[in-house]
Amino acid sequence: MSKREPIYKVIFLNQGQVYEMYAKQIFQSDLWGFLEVEEFVFGERSQLVVDPSEEKLKAQFDGVVRSFVPMHSIVRIDEVERLGTPKISEARSMSNVMPFPMPMPDK
């Protein structure tokens, strides 16, 4: 029995939008305060229904080998059994939620 390769759903904030992406590799970066996301996974192109937000993500991340996402932008990371639909949505106003303050590194 072969072990399946894990797929991670990464949800993060970027310029007022919420990105929901799927990737095979996620780890802490050597760059302080960043998370590295590699091997993005998108749905099959053979589907009859085309999701415009998924197509926008495919175009935006076309040719990207690795993304460095700031730790304070991460909303959630889940290991999932099945691939969902990657999407971009507008961040709703969350007046009672503030990002966790990150200390500055000593020089």
C-alpha distances in whole Angstrom, upper triangle without the diagonal:
4,7,9,13,15,18,22,25,28,31,34,38,40,43,44,41,37,34,31,28,25,23,20,22,25,26,30,32,35,37,39,38,35,32,30,28,26,24,25,24,26,25,25,29,29,29,33,34,34,35,37,36,33,35,37,34,33,36,37,34,34,33,33,30,30,32,34,35,37,36,39,38,34,34,30,27,24,20,19,17,18,21,25,28,29,33,36,39,42,42,44,47,45,49,47,44,45,43,42,45,43,46,47,46,49,50
4,6,9,12,15,19,22,25,28,31,35,37,40,41,38,34,31,28,25,22,20,17,19,21,23,27,29,31,34,35,35,32,28,26,24,22,20,22,20,23,23,23,26,27,27,31,32,32,32,35,34,30,32,34,31,29,33,33,30,30,30,29,27,27,29,31,31,34,33,36,35,31,31,28,24,22,18,17,15,17,19,22,25,27,30,33,36,39,39,42,44,43,46,45,42,43,40,40,42,41,43,44,43,46,47
4,7,9,12,15,19,22,25,28,32,33,37,38,35,31,28,25,23,19,17,14,16,18,20,23,26,28,31,32,31,29,25,23,21,20,18,20,18,21,21,22,26,26,27,31,31,31,31,33,31,28,30,32,29,28,31,31,28,28,28,27,24,24,26,28,28,31,29,32,31,28,28,24,21,18,14,14,12,15,17,20,23,24,28,31,33,36,36,39,41,40,43,42,39,39,37,36,39,37,39,40,40,42,44
4,6,9,13,16,19,22,25,29,30,34,35,31,28,25,22,19,15,14,11,13,16,19,22,24,27,29,31,30,27,23,21,19,17,15,16,15,17,18,19,22,23,23,27,27,27,27,29,28,24,27,28,25,24,28,28,25,25,25,24,22,22,24,25,26,28,27,30,29,25,25,22,18,16,12,11,9,11,13,16,20,20,24,27,30,33,33,35,38,37,40,39,36,37,34,34,37,35,38,39,38,41,43
4,7,10,13,16,20,22,26,27,31,32,29,26,22,19,16,13,11,7,10,13,15,19,21,24,26,27,26,23,20,18,15,14,12,13,12,15,16,17,21,22,23,27,27,26,25,27,26,22,24,26,22,21,25,25,21,22,22,21,18,18,20,22,22,25,24,27,26,22,23,20,16,14,10,10,10,11,12,15,18,18,22,25,27,31,31,33,36,35,38,37,34,34,32,32,34,33,35,36,35,38,40
4,7,10,13,16,19,23,25,28,29,26,22,20,16,14,10,9,6,8,10,13,17,19,22,24,25,24,21,17,16,13,13,11,12,11,14,16,18,21,23,23,26,26,25,24,26,24,21,23,24,21,20,24,24,20,22,22,20,18,17,18,20,20,22,21,24,22,19,19,16,12,10,7,7,8,9,10,13,16,16,20,22,25,28,27,30,32,31,35,34,30,31,28,28,31,29,32,33,33,36,37
4,7,10,13,16,20,21,25,25,22,19,16,13,10,7,6,5,8,10,13,16,19,22,23,24,23,20,16,14,11,11,10,9,8,11,13,15,19,21,20,24,23,22,20,22,20,17,20,21,17,17,21,20,17,19,20,18,16,16,16,18,17,20,19,22,20,17,17,14,10,8,6,6,7,8,7,10,13,12,16,19,21,24,24,27,29,28,32,31,28,28,26,26,29,28,31,32,32,35,37
4,6,10,13,16,18,22,22,19,16,13,10,8,6,5,6,8,8,11,14,16,20,21,22,20,17,13,12,10,10,10,9,9,12,14,17,20,22,22,25,24,22,20,22,19,16,19,20,16,17,20,19,17,19,20,17,16,15,14,15,14,17,16,18,16,13,13,10,7,5,4,6,9,9,9,10,12,11,14,16,19,21,21,24,26,25,28,28,24,25,22,23,25,24,27,29,29,32,34
4,7,10,14,16,19,19,16,13,10,7,6,5,7,9,10,10,13,16,18,22,22,22,20,17,14,13,10,12,12,10,10,11,13,17,19,22,21,23,22,20,18,19,16,14,17,18,14,16,19,18,16,18,20,17,17,15,14,15,14,16,15,17,14,11,11,8,6,5,6,7,10,10,8,8,10,9,11,13,15,18,17,20,23,22,25,25,22,22,20,21,24,24,27,28,29,33,34
4,6,10,12,16,16,14,10,8,6,5,6,8,10,11,9,12,13,15,19,19,19,16,13,11,11,9,11,12,10,11,13,15,19,21,24,23,25,23,21,19,19,16,14,17,17,13,15,18,16,14,18,19,16,16,14,12,12,10,12,12,13,11,8,8,6,5,7,9,10,14,13,12,11,12,10,11,12,14,16,15,18,20,19,23,22,19,19,17,18,21,20,23,25,26,29,31
4,7,10,13,13,10,7,6,5,6,9,11,14,14,12,15,16,17,21,20,20,16,14,12,13,11,14,15,13,14,15,17,21,23,25,24,26,23,21,18,18,15,14,17,16,13,16,18,16,15,19,20,18,18,16,13,13,10,12,11,12,9,6,5,5,6,9,12,13,16,16,14,12,12,10,10,10,11,13,11,14,16,16,19,19,16,16,14,16,19,19,23,24,25,29,31
4,7,10,10,8,6,5,7,9,11,13,16,16,13,15,15,16,19,18,17,14,12,11,12,11,15,16,14,16,17,19,23,25,28,26,28,25,23,20,19,15,15,18,16,13,16,18,15,15,18,20,17,18,15,12,11,8,9,9,9,5,4,5,7,9,12,15,16,20,19,17,16,15,12,11,10,11,12,10,13,15,14,17,18,14,14,12,14,16,16,20,21,23,27,28
4,7,7,6,5,6,9,11,15,16,19,19,16,18,17,18,21,19,18,15,13,13,15,14,17,19,17,19,19,22,25,26,29,28,29,26,24,20,19,15,16,19,16,14,17,18,15,16,19,21,18,20,17,13,13,9,9,10,9,5,7,7,10,12,16,19,20,23,23,20,18,17,14,12,10,10,9,8,11,12,12,15,16,13,13,11,13,15,16,20,21,23,26,28
4,6,5,6,7,11,12,16,17,20,20,18,19,18,18,21,18,18,15,14,14,15,14,17,19,17,19,19,22,25,26,29,28,29,26,23,20,18,15,16,17,14,13,16,16,13,14,17,19,16,18,16,12,12,9,10,12,11,7,9,11,14,15,18,21,22,25,24,22,20,18,14,12,10,10,10,9,13,14,15,17,19,16,15,13,16,17,17,21,21,23,26,28
4,6,8,10,14,15,19,21,24,23,21,22,22,21,24,21,21,18,16,17,18,18,21,22,20,22,22,24,28,28,31,30,31,28,25,21,19,16,17,19,15,14,18,17,14,16,19,21,19,21,19,15,15,12,12,15,13,10,13,14,17,19,22,25,26,29,28,25,23,21,17,15,11,11,9,9,12,13,15,17,19,16,15,14,17,18,19,22,22,24,28,28
4,7,10,13,16,20,22,25,25,23,24,24,23,26,23,23,20,19,19,20,20,23,24,21,23,22,25,28,28,31,29,30,27,24,21,18,15,18,19,16,15,19,19,16,18,21,24,21,24,21,18,17,14,14,16,14,11,13,13,16,19,22,25,25,29,27,25,22,20,17,14,10,9,7,6,9,9,11,14,16,14,14,13,17,18,19,23,23,26,30,31
4,6,10,13,16,19,22,22,21,23,23,23,26,23,23,20,18,18,19,18,20,21,18,20,19,21,24,25,28,26,27,23,21,17,15,12,14,16,13,12,16,16,14,15,19,21,19,22,20,16,17,14,14,16,14,11,12,12,14,17,19,22,22,25,24,21,18,16,13,10,7,6,5,5,9,11,13,15,18,15,16,15,18,20,21,24,25,28,31,33
4,7,10,13,16,20,20,18,20,21,21,25,23,23,19,17,16,17,16,18,19,16,17,17,19,22,23,26,24,25,22,20,16,15,11,13,16,13,12,15,17,14,15,19,21,19,21,19,15,16,13,14,14,13,10,10,9,11,13,15,18,19,22,20,18,15,14,11,8,6,5,6,6,9,12,12,16,17,15,15,14,17,20,20,24,25,27,31,33
4,6,10,12,16,17,15,18,19,19,23,21,22,19,16,15,15,13,15,16,13,14,13,16,19,20,23,22,23,20,18,14,14,10,10,13,11,9,12,14,12,12,15,18,15,17,15,13,14,11,13,14,14,10,10,10,11,12,14,16,16,19,18,15,13,11,8,6,5,7,9,9,13,15,16,19,21,18,18,16,19,21,21,25,26,27,31,33
4,7,10,14,15,14,17,19,20,23,22,23,20,17,15,15,12,14,14,11,11,11,13,17,18,21,20,22,19,17,14,14,10,10,13,12,10,12,15,13,13,16,18,16,17,16,14,15,13,15,15,16,12,10,10,9,10,11,13,13,16,14,11,9,8,5,5,6,8,11,12,15,18,18,21,22,19,20,18,20,23,23,27,28,29,33,34
4,7,10,12,12,15,17,18,22,21,22,20,16,14,13,10,11,11,7,8,8,11,15,16,19,18,21,19,17,14,14,11,9,12,12,9,10,13,12,10,13,15,13,14,13,11,13,12,15,15,17,13,11,12,11,10,11,12,12,14,13,10,9,8,5,7,9,12,15,15,18,21,21,25,25,22,22,20,22,24,24,27,28,29,33,34
4,7,9,10,14,17,18,22,22,23,21,17,14,13,9,9,9,6,5,7,10,13,16,18,18,21,19,17,15,17,14,11,14,14,11,11,15,14,12,14,16,14,14,13,12,14,14,17,17,19,16,13,14,12,10,10,9,9,11,10,7,8,8,7,10,12,15,18,19,22,24,24,28,28,25,25,23,24,26,26,29,30,30,34,35
4,6,7,11,14,15,19,19,21,19,16,12,10,7,6,5,4,5,9,12,15,17,20,20,23,22,20,18,19,17,14,16,17,13,13,16,15,12,14,14,12,11,10,11,13,13,16,16,19,17,14,15,13,10,10,10,10,12,12,9,11,12,10,13,15,18,21,21,24,27,27,30,30,27,27,24,25,27,25,28,29,29,32,33
4,7,10,14,15,19,20,22,20,17,13,11,8,7,5,7,7,11,14,16,19,21,21,25,24,23,21,23,20,17,19,20,16,16,19,18,15,16,16,14,12,11,13,15,15,18,18,21,19,17,18,15,12,11,9,10,12,12,11,13,15,13,17,19,22,25,25,28,30,30,33,33,29,29,26,27,29,27,29,30,30,33,34
4,7,10,12,15,16,18,17,14,10,8,6,5,6,8,10,14,17,19,22,25,25,28,27,26,24,25,22,19,21,21,18,17,20,19,15,17,16,13,11,9,11,12,13,16,16,19,18,15,17,15,12,12,11,13,15,15,14,16,18,16,19,20,23,26,25,28,30,29,33,32,28,28,25,25,26,24,27,27,26,30,31
4,7,9,13,14,15,14,11,7,6,5,6,9,10,12,16,19,22,24,27,27,30,29,27,25,26,22,20,22,22,18,18,21,19,16,18,18,14,12,10,10,10,10,13,12,15,15,12,14,12,9,11,10,13,16,17,16,17,18,16,18,19,22,24,23,26,28,27,30,29,25,24,21,21,23,21,23,23,23,26,28
4,6,10,11,12,12,9,6,5,7,9,12,13,16,19,23,25,28,31,31,34,33,31,28,29,26,24,26,25,21,22,24,21,18,21,20,16,14,11,11,10,11,12,11,15,15,13,15,14,11,13,13,16,19,20,19,21,22,20,22,22,24,26,25,28,29,28,30,29,26,24,21,20,21,19,20,21,20,23,24
4,7,8,9,8,7,5,6,9,11,15,16,19,22,26,29,31,34,34,37,35,33,31,31,27,26,28,26,23,24,25,23,20,22,21,18,16,12,12,9,10,10,9,13,14,12,15,14,13,15,16,19,22,23,22,24,24,22,23,23,25,26,25,28,29,27,29,28,24,23,19,18,18,16,17,17,16,19,21
4,5,7,8,5,5,5,9,11,15,17,20,23,27,29,31,34,35,38,36,34,31,31,28,26,28,26,22,23,24,22,19,21,20,16,14,11,10,8,9,10,10,14,14,14,17,17,15,18,19,22,25,26,24,25,26,23,24,24,26,27,26,29,29,28,30,30,26,24,20,19,19,16,17,16,15,18,19
4,6,9,8,9,9,13,14,18,20,23,26,30,33,34,38,38,41,40,37,35,34,31,29,31,29,26,26,27,24,22,24,22,18,16,13,13,10,12,12,12,16,17,17,20,20,19,22,22,26,28,29,28,29,29,26,28,27,29,30,29,32,32,31,33,32,28,26,22,21,20,17,17,16,14,16,16
4,6,6,8,9,13,15,19,20,24,26,30,33,34,38,38,41,39,36,34,33,29,28,30,28,24,25,26,23,20,23,21,18,16,13,12,9,10,10,11,14,15,16,19,20,19,22,23,26,29,30,28,29,29,26,26,26,27,28,26,29,30,29,30,30,26,24,20,19,18,14,15,13,12,14,15
4,6,9,11,15,17,21,22,26,28,32,35,36,40,40,42,40,38,35,34,31,30,31,29,26,27,28,25,23,26,24,21,19,16,14,10,11,9,9,12,14,15,18,19,19,22,24,27,30,31,30,30,30,27,27,26,28,28,26,28,28,27,28,28,24,21,17,16,15,11,11,10,8,12,12
4,7,10,13,17,20,21,24,26,30,33,35,38,38,40,38,35,32,32,28,27,29,27,24,26,27,23,21,25,24,20,19,16,13,9,9,6,5,8,10,11,14,16,16,19,21,24,28,29,27,27,27,24,24,23,24,24,22,25,25,23,24,24,20,18,14,12,12,9,10,10,10,13,15
4,7,10,13,17,17,20,23,26,29,31,34,34,37,35,32,29,28,25,24,26,24,21,22,23,20,18,21,20,16,16,12,9,6,5,4,5,8,9,10,13,14,14,17,19,22,25,26,24,24,24,21,22,21,22,23,21,24,24,23,25,25,21,19,15,14,14,12,13,13,13,17,18
4,7,10,14,14,17,20,23,26,28,32,31,34,32,30,27,27,23,22,24,22,19,20,22,19,16,19,19,15,14,10,8,6,5,6,6,10,10,9,12,12,11,14,15,18,22,22,21,21,22,19,19,19,21,22,21,24,25,24,26,25,22,20,16,16,17,14,16,17,16,20,21
4,7,10,11,15,18,21,24,26,29,29,32,31,28,26,26,22,21,22,21,17,18,20,17,14,17,16,12,10,7,6,5,6,9,10,13,12,11,15,14,12,15,15,18,21,21,19,20,21,18,19,19,22,23,22,26,27,26,29,28,25,23,20,19,20,18,20,20,19,23,23
4,7,8,11,14,17,20,22,25,26,28,27,25,22,22,19,17,19,18,14,15,17,15,12,14,14,10,9,6,5,6,7,11,12,15,13,11,14,13,11,13,13,15,18,18,16,17,17,14,16,17,19,21,21,24,26,26,29,29,25,24,21,21,22,20,23,23,23,26,27
4,6,9,12,16,18,20,23,24,27,26,24,22,22,20,17,18,18,14,14,16,14,11,12,11,9,6,5,7,9,11,14,15,18,17,15,18,16,14,15,14,16,18,18,15,17,17,15,17,18,21,24,24,27,29,29,32,32,28,28,24,25,26,24,26,26,26,29,29
4,6,10,13,15,17,20,21,24,24,21,20,21,19,16,17,17,14,12,15,14,10,11,11,9,7,7,9,13,14,18,19,21,19,18,20,18,15,16,14,15,16,16,13,15,15,13,16,18,22,24,25,28,31,31,34,34,31,30,27,28,29,28,30,30,29,33,33
4,7,10,13,15,18,18,21,20,18,17,17,15,12,13,14,10,9,12,12,8,10,10,9,8,9,9,13,13,17,18,20,18,16,18,16,14,14,14,14,15,14,11,12,12,10,13,15,18,21,22,25,28,28,31,32,28,28,26,27,28,27,30,30,30,34,34
4,7,9,12,15,15,18,18,16,15,16,14,11,12,14,11,9,13,13,11,11,13,12,12,12,13,16,17,20,21,23,20,18,19,17,15,14,13,12,13,11,8,10,10,8,12,15,18,21,23,26,29,29,32,33,30,30,28,29,31,30,33,33,33,37,38
4,7,9,12,12,15,14,12,11,13,12,8,9,11,9,7,11,12,10,11,13,13,14,15,15,18,18,22,23,25,21,20,20,19,17,16,16,14,15,12,8,8,7,7,10,13,17,20,22,25,28,29,32,33,30,31,29,30,33,32,35,35,36,39,40
4,6,9,8,12,11,10,10,12,12,8,10,13,11,10,13,15,14,14,16,17,18,19,19,22,22,25,26,28,24,22,22,21,19,18,17,14,14,11,7,8,7,8,11,15,18,21,23,26,29,30,34,35,32,33,31,33,35,35,38,39,39,43,44
4,5,6,10,11,10,11,14,14,11,11,15,14,11,15,17,16,15,17,18,19,21,22,25,25,29,30,31,28,26,26,24,22,21,20,17,16,13,10,11,10,12,15,18,21,25,27,29,33,34,37,38,36,37,35,37,39,38,42,42,43,46,47
4,6,8,9,8,11,13,14,11,10,14,13,11,13,16,16,14,17,18,20,22,23,26,26,30,31,33,29,28,28,27,25,24,23,21,20,17,14,14,12,13,15,18,21,25,27,30,34,35,39,40,37,38,36,38,41,40,43,43,44,48,48
4,6,9,9,12,15,17,14,13,17,17,15,17,20,19,18,20,22,23,25,26,30,30,33,35,36,33,31,31,29,27,26,25,22,21,17,15,15,14,16,18,21,24,27,30,32,36,37,41,42,40,41,39,41,44,43,46,47,47,51,52
4,6,7,10,13,15,12,12,16,16,15,17,20,20,19,22,23,25,26,27,30,29,33,34,35,31,30,29,28,26,25,24,21,20,16,14,13,12,14,16,19,21,25,28,30,34,35,38,40,37,39,38,40,42,42,46,46,47,51,52
4,6,10,13,15,14,13,17,18,17,18,21,22,21,24,26,28,29,29,32,32,35,36,37,33,32,31,30,29,28,27,24,23,19,17,16,14,16,17,20,22,25,28,30,34,36,39,41,39,40,39,42,44,44,48,48,50,53,54
4,7,10,12,11,11,15,16,15,17,20,20,20,24,25,27,28,28,31,30,33,34,34,31,29,28,27,27,26,26,23,22,18,16,14,12,14,14,17,19,22,25,27,30,32,36,37,35,37,36,39,41,42,45,46,47,51,52
4,6,9,8,8,11,12,12,13,16,17,17,21,22,24,25,25,28,27,30,31,32,28,27,26,26,25,25,25,22,22,19,16,14,11,12,12,14,16,20,23,25,28,30,34,35,34,35,34,37,39,39,43,43,44,48,49
4,6,5,6,9,10,11,13,14,16,16,20,20,23,23,22,25,24,27,28,28,25,24,23,23,22,22,23,21,21,18,15,12,8,9,9,11,13,16,19,21,25,26,30,32,30,31,30,33,35,36,39,40,41,45,46
4,5,5,6,9,10,11,12,14,15,19,19,22,23,22,24,23,26,27,27,24,23,23,23,23,24,25,23,24,21,17,15,11,10,9,10,11,14,18,20,23,26,29,31,29,30,29,32,34,35,38,39,40,44,45
4,5,5,6,9,10,10,12,14,18,17,20,20,19,21,20,22,24,24,20,20,19,20,20,21,22,21,22,19,16,13,9,8,5,6,8,11,14,17,21,22,26,28,26,27,26,29,31,31,35,35,37,40,41
4,5,5,6,9,10,11,12,15,15,18,18,17,20,19,22,23,24,20,19,19,19,19,19,20,18,19,16,13,11,7,6,5,8,11,14,17,20,23,25,28,30,27,28,27,29,31,31,35,35,36,40,41
4,5,5,6,9,10,10,14,15,18,19,18,21,21,24,26,26,23,22,22,22,22,22,23,21,22,19,16,14,10,9,9,10,13,16,19,22,26,27,31,32,30,31,29,32,34,34,37,37,38,42,42
4,5,5,6,9,10,14,14,17,18,16,19,18,21,24,24,20,20,21,21,21,22,24,23,24,21,18,16,12,10,8,8,11,14,17,20,23,25,28,30,28,28,27,29,31,31,34,34,36,39,40
4,5,5,6,8,12,11,14,14,13,16,15,18,20,21,18,17,18,18,18,19,20,20,21,19,15,14,11,7,7,7,11,14,16,20,23,24,27,29,26,26,25,27,29,28,32,32,33,36,37
4,6,5,6,9,10,13,14,14,17,17,21,23,24,20,20,21,21,20,21,21,20,21,19,15,14,11,9,10,11,15,18,20,23,26,28,31,33,30,30,28,30,32,31,34,34,35,38,39
4,6,5,9,10,13,15,14,18,18,21,24,25,22,22,23,23,23,24,24,24,25,22,19,18,15,12,12,12,16,18,21,24,27,29,32,34,31,31,29,31,32,32,35,34,35,38,38
4,6,9,9,12,13,12,14,15,18,21,22,18,19,20,21,21,22,23,23,25,23,19,18,15,12,12,11,15,16,19,22,25,26,29,31,28,28,26,28,29,28,31,30,31,35,35
4,6,5,9,9,9,12,13,17,19,21,18,18,20,20,19,20,21,21,23,21,17,17,15,12,12,12,16,18,20,24,26,27,30,32,29,28,26,27,29,27,30,30,30,33,34
4,6,9,11,12,15,17,20,23,25,22,21,23,23,22,23,23,23,24,22,19,19,16,14,15,15,19,22,23,27,30,31,34,35,32,32,29,31,32,31,33,33,33,36,36
4,6,9,11,14,17,20,23,25,22,22,25,25,23,24,24,24,26,24,20,21,19,17,18,19,22,24,26,30,32,33,36,37,34,33,30,32,33,31,33,32,32,35,35
4,6,7,11,13,17,19,21,19,19,21,21,20,22,22,22,24,23,19,20,19,16,17,17,21,23,24,28,30,30,33,34,31,30,27,28,29,27,29,28,28,31,31
4,7,10,13,17,19,22,20,19,22,21,19,21,20,21,23,22,19,21,20,17,19,20,23,25,26,30,32,32,35,36,32,31,28,28,29,27,29,28,27,30,30
4,7,10,13,15,18,16,16,19,18,17,19,19,20,22,22,19,20,20,17,18,18,22,24,24,27,29,29,32,32,29,28,24,25,25,23,25,24,24,27,27
4,6,10,12,15,13,13,16,16,15,17,18,20,23,22,19,20,19,15,16,16,19,20,20,24,26,26,28,29,25,24,21,22,22,20,22,22,22,25,25
4,7,9,12,11,11,15,15,15,18,19,21,24,24,22,22,21,18,18,18,20,21,20,24,25,24,27,27,23,22,18,19,19,17,19,18,18,21,22
4,6,9,7,7,11,12,12,16,17,20,23,23,21,20,20,16,16,15,17,18,17,20,21,21,23,23,20,18,15,15,16,14,17,17,18,21,22
4,5,5,7,11,13,13,17,19,22,25,26,24,23,23,19,19,17,19,19,17,20,20,19,21,21,18,15,12,12,12,11,13,13,15,18,20
4,5,6,9,10,11,15,17,20,24,25,23,23,23,20,20,19,20,20,17,20,20,19,20,20,16,14,10,10,11,9,12,13,14,18,20
4,6,8,11,13,16,19,22,26,26,25,24,24,21,20,18,18,18,15,17,17,15,17,16,13,10,7,7,8,8,11,13,15,18,21
4,6,9,11,15,18,20,24,24,22,21,20,17,16,14,15,14,12,15,15,14,16,16,13,11,8,10,11,11,15,16,18,22,23
4,6,8,11,15,17,20,21,19,18,18,15,15,14,15,15,13,16,17,15,18,17,13,13,10,11,13,13,16,18,19,23,25
4,7,10,14,16,19,20,18,17,17,15,14,14,13,14,11,13,14,13,16,15,11,12,10,11,14,15,19,21,22,26,28
4,7,10,12,16,17,16,15,16,14,15,15,15,16,14,16,18,16,19,18,14,15,13,14,17,17,21,23,24,28,30
4,7,9,13,14,14,14,15,13,15,16,17,19,17,19,21,19,23,22,18,18,16,16,19,19,22,24,25,28,31
4,6,10,11,11,12,14,14,15,17,18,21,19,21,23,22,25,24,21,21,20,20,23,23,26,28,28,32,34
4,7,9,10,12,15,14,17,19,21,23,23,25,27,25,29,28,24,25,23,23,26,25,28,30,30,34,36
4,6,7,9,12,13,16,19,20,23,23,25,27,26,30,29,26,27,25,26,29,28,31,33,34,37,39
4,7,9,13,15,18,21,23,26,26,28,31,29,33,32,29,31,29,29,32,32,35,37,37,40,42
4,6,10,12,15,19,21,24,25,27,30,29,33,32,30,31,29,30,33,33,36,38,38,42,43
4,7,9,12,16,18,22,22,25,28,28,31,31,29,30,28,29,32,32,35,36,37,40,42
4,6,9,13,15,18,19,22,25,25,29,29,26,28,26,28,31,31,35,36,37,41,42
4,6,10,12,16,18,20,23,24,28,28,26,27,26,28,31,31,35,36,37,41,42
4,7,10,14,15,18,22,22,26,27,24,25,23,26,28,28,32,32,34,37,39
4,7,10,12,15,18,20,23,24,22,23,22,25,27,27,31,32,33,37,38
4,7,9,12,16,17,21,22,20,21,20,23,25,26,29,30,32,35,37
4,6,9,12,14,18,20,18,19,19,22,24,25,29,30,32,36,38
4,6,9,12,15,17,16,17,17,21,23,24,28,29,32,35,37
4,6,8,11,14,12,13,14,17,20,21,25,26,29,33,34
4,6,9,12,11,13,14,18,21,23,26,28,31,35,37
4,6,9,9,11,13,17,19,22,25,27,30,33,35
4,6,5,8,11,14,16,19,23,25,28,32,34
4,6,8,11,14,16,19,23,25,28,31,34
4,7,10,12,15,18,21,24,27,30,33
4,7,9,12,15,19,21,24,28,30
4,6,9,12,15,18,21,24,27
4,6,9,12,15,18,21,24
4,6,10,13,16,19,22
4,7,9,13,16,19
4,7,9,12,15
4,6,9,12
4,7,9
4,6
4
